[in-house]
Amino acid sequence: MNLHIRKTTMNDLDTIVEIENQCFPEAEAASRTSLENRIRIFTDSFFVATVEEDEIVGFINGCITNDRTICDEMFDDPKLHIPDGDYQSIFGLDVIPEYRQRGIAGQLMKHMIQVSEKNGRKGVILTCKEHLINYYSKFGFENMGISASVHGGAQWYDMILEF
């Protein structure tokens, strides 16, 4: 499989919305408007993974902040993006079901970490469900405990990778 990671463009929006809806329950999935704003406002930290003839099979995205944890308001308020902030957040790491277990999510994560470090961030932050703590720990993330986030009605854990 020839995987390529590139910055997203507005032309990718329809596919990104479809993938988001495949990967997250309705209460947790980002809306079309939210994803469109993310592409428009923090395009430097929104990447897609493609195969074959530029077929998008996954993506990773998140705003930049000075905070060490993600708050729910960040998901829908693009004004909270601070382009020269300290921490790269990760809002979503999505891979379509038929391409899972092939290392695509890991390559997207490594790409985001490398870009964040290259751009002088202090680290990368994310929230995840309990069953994913070990997965993110493999990249060097540390569990900071239960998050204040109640996004989608789920229980989340704050994770941080500091450079």
C-alpha positions as CSV (number, residue, x, y, z in Angstrom):
1,M,0.0,0.0,0.0
2,N,1.4,3.4,-1.0
3,L,0.3,5.8,1.7
4,H,0.7,9.5,1.3
5,I,0.0,12.2,4.0
6,R,-0.8,15.7,2.9
7,K,-2.5,18.9,4.2
8,T,-6.2,18.8,3.6
9,T,-8.0,21.2,1.3
10,M,-11.6,22.3,1.1
11,N,-12.1,19.9,-1.8
12,D,-11.7,17.1,0.8
13,L,-14.6,18.2,2.9
14,D,-17.3,15.8,1.7
15,T,-15.1,12.8,2.1
16,I,-13.9,14.0,5.5
17,V,-17.5,14.4,6.7
18,E,-18.3,10.9,5.5
19,I,-15.3,9.4,7.3
20,E,-16.0,11.3,10.5
21,N,-19.6,9.9,10.6
22,Q,-18.2,6.3,10.1
23,C,-15.7,6.7,12.9
24,F,-17.6,8.4,15.7
25,P,-21.1,8.0,17.2
26,E,-23.5,10.8,16.2
27,A,-23.2,12.6,19.6
28,E,-19.4,12.7,19.2
29,A,-18.9,13.3,15.5
30,A,-17.9,16.8,14.4
31,S,-20.5,18.5,12.3
32,R,-19.9,19.5,8.7
33,T,-19.7,23.1,9.7
34,S,-17.2,22.3,12.4
35,L,-15.0,20.3,10.0
36,E,-15.3,23.1,7.4
37,N,-14.1,25.7,9.9
38,R,-11.2,23.4,11.0
39,I,-10.0,23.1,7.4
40,R,-10.3,26.8,6.8
41,I,-8.8,28.0,10.1
42,F,-6.2,25.4,11.1
43,T,-5.3,23.9,7.8
44,D,-1.6,23.7,8.9
45,S,-2.6,21.0,11.4
46,F,-5.2,19.1,9.4
47,F,-3.8,16.2,7.4
48,V,-5.3,13.4,5.3
49,A,-3.9,10.0,4.5
50,T,-4.4,8.9,0.9
51,V,-3.9,5.7,-1.1
52,E,-4.1,4.9,-4.8
53,E,-5.3,7.9,-6.8
54,D,-5.6,10.3,-3.9
55,E,-8.4,8.3,-2.2
56,I,-8.7,9.6,1.4
57,V,-8.7,6.8,3.9
58,G,-8.1,8.7,7.1
59,F,-7.3,12.1,8.7
60,I,-6.0,13.8,11.8
61,N,-6.7,17.3,13.0
62,G,-6.7,19.7,15.9
63,C,-6.2,23.3,16.9
64,I,-3.2,24.9,18.5
65,T,-3.6,26.2,22.1
66,N,-1.7,27.4,25.1
67,D,-3.6,25.0,27.3
68,R,-2.3,21.6,28.4
69,T,-5.8,20.0,28.1
70,I,-8.7,20.2,25.6
71,C,-11.9,21.9,26.7
72,D,-15.2,21.1,24.9
73,E,-15.5,24.7,23.5
74,M,-12.4,24.1,21.4
75,F,-14.3,21.6,19.2
76,D,-16.7,24.2,17.8
77,D,-15.1,27.6,18.4
78,P,-12.3,28.2,15.8
79,K,-11.5,31.5,17.6
80,L,-9.8,29.4,20.3
81,H,-7.1,28.4,17.8
82,I,-3.8,30.2,18.6
83,P,-1.5,29.8,15.6
84,D,1.7,30.4,17.6
85,G,0.4,28.5,20.7
86,D,2.3,26.0,22.8
87,Y,0.4,22.8,22.3
88,Q,-0.9,21.0,19.3
89,S,-4.3,19.4,20.1
90,I,-5.7,16.4,18.4
91,F,-9.5,16.5,18.0
92,G,-9.8,13.4,15.8
93,L,-7.8,10.5,14.4
94,D,-10.0,8.8,11.9
95,V,-9.4,5.8,9.6
96,I,-12.2,4.2,7.6
97,P,-13.0,0.7,8.9
98,E,-11.7,-1.2,5.8
99,Y,-8.2,0.4,6.2
100,R,-7.8,-0.2,10.0
101,Q,-5.1,-2.4,11.4
102,R,-2.7,-1.3,8.7
103,G,-0.7,1.3,10.6
104,I,-2.4,4.3,9.0
105,A,-3.5,5.8,12.3
106,G,0.0,5.4,13.6
107,Q,1.5,7.1,10.6
108,L,-0.9,10.0,10.9
109,M,-0.1,10.4,14.6
110,K,3.7,10.3,14.0
111,H,3.3,12.9,11.2
112,M,1.3,15.2,13.5
113,I,3.9,14.8,16.3
114,Q,6.8,15.5,13.9
115,V,5.1,18.6,12.5
116,S,4.3,19.8,16.0
117,E,7.9,19.4,17.2
118,K,9.3,21.0,14.0
119,N,7.0,24.0,14.5
120,G,8.3,24.6,18.0
121,R,5.3,23.3,20.1
122,K,5.9,22.2,23.7
123,G,3.9,19.1,23.0
124,V,0.7,17.4,21.8
125,I,-2.5,16.9,23.7
126,L,-5.6,14.8,23.2
127,T,-8.6,13.2,24.9
128,C,-9.4,9.6,24.5
129,K,-11.6,6.9,25.9
130,E,-10.2,4.5,28.5
131,H,-9.7,1.6,26.1
132,L,-7.3,3.8,23.9
133,I,-5.0,5.0,26.7
134,N,-2.5,2.2,26.0
135,Y,-2.6,2.9,22.3
136,Y,-1.6,6.5,22.7
137,S,0.9,5.6,25.4
138,K,2.9,3.8,22.6
139,F,3.6,7.2,21.1
140,G,4.8,8.6,24.4
141,F,1.6,10.2,25.7
142,E,1.0,10.2,29.4
143,N,-2.4,9.8,31.0
144,M,-3.3,12.9,33.1
145,G,-6.5,11.3,34.4
146,I,-10.2,11.8,33.7
147,S,-10.9,14.9,31.6
148,A,-13.3,17.7,32.4
149,S,-14.6,17.2,28.8
150,V,-18.1,15.7,28.6
151,H,-18.1,15.9,24.8
152,G,-20.8,13.6,23.4
153,G,-21.8,12.4,26.9
154,A,-18.7,10.1,27.1
155,Q,-16.0,9.9,29.7
156,W,-12.6,11.1,28.4
157,Y,-9.1,11.0,29.6
158,D,-6.6,13.8,29.1
159,M,-3.3,12.7,27.4
160,I,-0.2,14.7,26.9
161,L,3.1,14.2,25.0
162,E,5.7,16.8,26.0
163,F,8.8,17.5,23.9
